[in-house]
Amino acid sequence: VITFGWTRCRVVELQLGVQDLLEREGLHRLFLPKTLLQIIYIISLDNSLEQFEKYGYFTHRGLITKLFFPHFLFFLSLLCAPPTVRIVHSGHACNVEEERHTERVYTIREGETLELTCLVTGHPRPQIRWTKTAGSVSDRFQDSSVFNETLHISKIQRHQGGRYYCKAENGLGSPAIKSIRVDVYYLDDPLVTVHQSVGEAKEQFYYERTVFLRCVANSNPPVRYSWHRGRDVLSQGSDKGVEIYEPFFTQGETKILKLKNLRPQDYANYSCIASVRNVCGISDRNIVFKLTNKTASPSIKLLVEDPIVVNPGQTVSLVCITTGGEPNPTLSWVSSSDSLPEKSVVKGGTLTLPAITSDEAGVYSCVASNNVGNPAKKSTTIVVRALKKGRFWITPDPYHNDDNIQIGREVKISCQVEATPPEELTFGWLKNGRAMRSSERMVITQTDPDISPGTTNLDIIDLKFTDFGTYTCVAALKGGGIPEISIDVNISSTTVPPNLTVPRGKSPLVVREGDTVELECLVSGKPKPIILWSRADKEAPMPDGSLQAESYDGVLRIVNVSREMTGSYRCQTSQFNGFNVKPREAVVELIVQYPPSVEPVLLEMRQGLGRPVAMNCRVLRAHPSRVLRYEWRLGNRLLHAGHFDQSDETEYTVKSLNREGWGEYTCDVNNEAGAGRCTFLVTGEEYLIVCPKWHPIPYRVHYF
């Protein structure tokens, strides 16, 4: 291997023997000088010194003098050279400038086609990569063209401007990087907004009425503004009643026309002209605003109630009308969810929501704007009726520390639902299908919906045997249109609090990665409560992303289990649909086995004949990790096998590589869950590099 300060180049071997080379016709026309032939001999592996001396070329083996070195360096540069890069442009450039010799600026008009080409040299052929920030792959602007020589962006937009980098690398020396800054020029239509102030001068007894006309246009480069009244150009000082200025905090972004103490001649057509001085062929843009004595900011009115309570499936129409404003305001609708429902229809000031659902409930606002003063906004709330999540729980006598229901003591049955709107929620109680009324021994209460979700309680004082039976709470909404929710609760001598156990053989539970697993907790008692599952060993979400998962049968089913799901899972009784007592809980251990992850997965190794080749396969992670076995093979032939001890890697060495030793070596690392494989492609074969057309001698490169 020959090393210089600028690169590292591999040894070169000519295909042709030296004798064939010297006798080849037209040798005198080759660009290679005799001194270079001596150098070629030094790096040749097949020829002897005598072959050169026979033809009168004398040298000493391994000697490179100062006379030979420039030719040798030139020759090596033809075989292996670090990359160089240059960026050229085509497409629709307005201008390309050099800024202080450090940065190239490419100016283009928005909507045109950007085309930049990265011209590279170097051998082997460098790999090209475009990025929009230096070396950052996170800011890829167009994944399909990141690795192409030509960066092509059709109809370029303003946000696509910025610095583009072309990086070329071939493993020799440092990567070559060049950049160019793309400046996208554009000019939007200007917008005129009008504001009015009415103030009283304390020292003078009159009212001053001042109007401000503000002109704004988005542009690159910065825009220049000019104001006209009718056909007359307005400038600072041309009219005592007119003042033109740029606010300090918005320098260059806007130009304000101030009309002081309005006069009759101030009521006219005002034109704002925005210009970028025709750069990139962008023409001026203008807007006209008519100022009259009727010019006023908008006002609106909603012809609907607030809130609007409807049933799901209804069609809702919201009507908004303007009650003032000059010029005539434009109306639009927005919702609290940022966007209107897909099926909504807006026509004028009317918003129609056909077949409304609970997901479409929320605040809807009508906005009126005419660029005079501030926009007007009126809102209403749509409430869609709903009843969901009916639940119950039984609370034994709170004055005694018992978990069971006992004759002669108090018992409370609670029933809860989520209602929208909560103020329409009503409850009724039945015993064995017959309506109940509150009494001294059967007390029915309902919590304030403003304090907690809708809950009703039935307190049975001094429980008697005749009180056993099925109690039903019925939840409904006063407005109707929503099905009732009925919840049955059985009170009897068999009503007992729950108990929770893990079935035998279900913990620890050993599964393989990718399997479907069911964690199970057996719940006894009557009634059987909802079971809550959570992680017991760490603050981590459940497989579905939530912190808790509900189960009505005590089973937690996990599909496509992964190694990250290994750990302890807690099953716990909830108060819902059961007893309101201290929770019962149990723990299930889940062990996820997975095959070894190894490196390298694939590695190509080139070595000279007769030299050693060492291959190393390392285990990154595996479970179980104590029963790892490895097998080294060449093709189908077993070379070596064994078990891992304390080490996490295994090595196999070919002491002296020959042609029979070329091929695909594999190391399979096995555990109970499967196998990981390292693959090594071992060869002593050289790369064949095709010379340029003007170089008649092909050559091979050997790797050592």
Secondary structure, 3 states (H helix, E strand, C coil): CEECCCCEECCEEECCCHHHHHHCCCHHHCCCCHHHHHHHHHHCCCCCHHHHHHCCCCCCCCCCCCCCHHHHHHHHHHHCEEEEEEEEEEECEEEEEEECCCEEEEEEECCCCEEEEEEEEEECCCEEEEECCCCCCCCCCCHHHCCCCEEEECCCCHHHCEEEEEEEECCCCCCEEEEEEEEEEEECCCEEEEEEEEEECCCCCCEEEEEEEEEECCEECCCEEEEEECCEEECCCCCCCEEEECCHHHCCCEEEEEECCCCHHHCCEEEEEEECCCHHHCCCEEEEEECCCCCEEEEEEECCCCCEEECCCCCEEEEEEEEEEECCCEEEEEECCCCCCCCCEEECCEEEECCCCHHHCEEEEEEEECCECCCEEEEEEEEECEEEEEEEEEEECCCCCCCCCCCCCCEEEEEEEEEECHHHEEEEEEECCEECCCCCCEEEEECCCCCCCCEEEEEECCCCHHHCEEEEEEEEECCCCCCCEEEEEEECCCCEEEEEECCCCCCCEEEECCCCEEEECEEEEECCCCEEEEECCCCCCCCCCCCCEEECCCEEEECCCCHHHCEEEEEEECCCCEECCCCCEEEEEEEEEEEEEEECCEEEEECCCCCCEEEEEEEEEEECCCCCEEEEEECCEEEEEEECCCCCEEEEEECCCCHHHCEEEEEEEEECCEEEEEEEEEECCCEEECCCCCCCCCEEECCC
